[in-house]
Amino acid sequence: MLLPTLLLALSVNALPAPQEETSPPELPALQHSVDATVQAQGKTIEYRASLKDYDILGEDGATRAHFAAFEYLVEGAPATRPVTFAFNGGPGSSSIWLHMGLLGPRHVVVPSDAQNAGAPPYPVLPNPHTLLTHSDLVFVDPVGTGFSRAVGEATNKDFWGVDEDVASVSHFIREWLTRNERWGSPKYVLGESYGGVRGALVAEALKQGNSSVALNGLVFISPAFDIQFVDGMEDDLTYATSLLTYAVTAAYHGAVEAPASGPQRERWEAAVREFAGGPYLRALFAGSTLEASERESIVLGLSSYTGLSREYWRRSNLRVTASRFRKELLRERGLVLGRLDMRYAGEDIDGVGDEPDSDPMFSAIGSAYNAGFRDYLSSEFKLNLPGRDYNVSASGAFGAWNRSAAGREAFSGWLDTVPALAGSMRDNPELRVFCGNGWYDVATTVHAAEYNLSRPGIDPSRVVIKNYPAGHMMYVNQKSLEDLAADLRAFYEVK
């Protein structure tokens, strides 16, 4: 099962080969709009919500795909109003999560305390925290997701790859700006999860060629920048940057004692960071040359911060993967933790295995978002498209994804986009970056994001990093939603 927003850390060879795909029969172009209002930040916002097709052309001028974009444009606003292009990740995910969780004028409400949303009906309510207060919104569903699709002789698979994806999304953004006469608008790109990879590379691609686009801001939510750090891959630097997430999760579930909040909590978190980047990282790099006495000191520290036994850390050679941590922390309670949000806990069928059977987080909210969005389309958006289905995830996209990116990697499977981000900041001295992370997200961790955004070439004076007490989709937690929305408004208000 493809999870909603993040590149899955699985071997491509372990996945079934994707089936041959043919393009679906040509369907009428999408062109649907409704007028609506939302109360947000003490104001009544009048906007037009639209679903439109935008053509992606090949070198021969023939249409190869239709990008179907949901647009929210404030009525009567000047052409210089900011516009934000938002997408999720996957790769192979639609934008439903950002659309209905954080940014749009309506949002799906799920339990804030990491409990299962249960069975329908699910609340779909006006979103008083919508970013529509500060920017027009365009939700990007890459080819094969949402209503976007390949046409003619092309297939969806032709667009599934690092470079292929960046080329089509960049093409779409330029086409949207031209068709809507918005080249003079301040422009923002907002990506979640694999959207970090896509966002960094799209920013780089947009500044190329005769139709150069300078962005005002890049917004990243739980981003993957360097695939080395995703899902706690078996790499020493990744083990070190995962430790902080293990520690705060252990504290959340009462497996270790830690201050709940305030300056004492901040000092405790700082101590974990110092241990992870100092003694622990040196011990990992020492490998088999590590002295026995120092090894025991590291074992004691790891156990005290994470709640896992000293013996477990010894037997794992000081290296515990994210999936094993999720399985082991609450094993004695018969529970396994979520991957994208380790606040969520659920039962596994296999109580003695070393890795989880499932992700309690996605099980808890997936149906609510899916049903809530489809209900919104019919009841408020007044959309009725017989014969068309909204693809929340592109079937087969992850297995078929071309991971080779020209000039960026020595072999398939590894990709670091921080140099591209640094290059965009160098070439555009007014480009600013916002990064929001969830403390309990073990897929793209807080410490990994902080590390990547402190690397050479990244100007810290133009970077805002905020961490929230939830997971990958921190906006499912009400307090985190409110704080994140306020932080985004502040970011957009900087001139």
Secondary structure, 3 states (H helix, E strand, C coil): CCCCCCCCCCCHHHCCCCCCCCCCCCCCCCEEEEEEEEEECCEEEEEEEEEEEEEEECCCCCEEEEEEEEEEEECCCCCCCCEEEEECCCCCECCHHHHHHHHCCEEECCCCCCCCCCCCCCCEEECCCCHHHCCEEEECCCCCCECCEECCCCCHHHHCEHHHHHHHHHHHHHHHHHHCCCCCCCEEEEEECCHHHHHHHHHHHHCCCCCCCCCCEEEEECCCCEHHHHHHCCCHHHHHHHHHHHHHHHHHCCCCCCCCCHHHHHHHHHHHHHHHHHHHHHHHHHHHHCCHHHHHHHHHHHHHHHCCCHHHHHHCCCCCCHHHHHHHCCHHHCCEECCCCCCCEECCCCCCCCCCCCCHHHHHHHHHHHHHHHHHHHHCCCCCCCCCCCECECCCHHHHCECCCCCCCCCCCCCECHHHHHHHHHHCCCCEEEEEEECCCCCCCHHHHHHHCCCCCCCHHHEEEEEECCCCCHHHCHHHHHHHHHHHHHHHHCC
